[in-house]
Amino acid sequence: MPKSDELSKKQNSELVELLMDGSRPAFGELYSRFRGRLFYYCKQYLKDEATAEDVVQDVFFQVWEKRDSLNCELSFSGYLHKLAENRILNMFRQFDVHARFVRKILENQTEATNQTEDEILDRDFVEMLNKALKNLSPRQLEVFRLSRMEGLTYKEIADFLRVSVPVVQEHATLALKKIKNYLSLHADIHFKAILIIFLLLP
């Protein structure tokens, strides 16, 4: 197994070839070389350091999981950026899905006030919830989507994401806490807002 100083002298393609054979040191060297620039790339689009860091970690997790299918002849940097780009685009799509989910809940509630006024309040609240969701990390958002929208149990989510149930529970708890805190600070006291907050609680 090559030593760390030997690895530092190798080309990226050589490190990828070692990684394909399951070399953890080679993976560590690649992580050291590309983590910083990938973080900067993600932050440019996400405008949030914590979220950008989550994307970086997810990307390198994917690299390790799919190491058998890597191509040492292709640009490793380009591969990382493509994975990050796909992850970021999926995040943005999820925000739209959440908005449609909330609209459906609001539409099913019994109208108790003037319809025009309610439509304005509903639209404002959906926009507010979208802003709350933007405070979540990618993993928190993913757990929230799988749990609250697709109805998966924590055990099913853990199996899907290949993490432990306590990790899923922690992400879910933090996501719900962030959403509740944001809505509590920014939402007017309105029965639909209160209803949604309670629906989001465990």
Helices and strands as residue ranges (DSSP letters): H 4-7, H 12-20, H 24-46, H 49-65, G 67-69, H 76-107, H 115-133, H 138-144, I 145-149, H 154-161, H 165-186, H 191-200
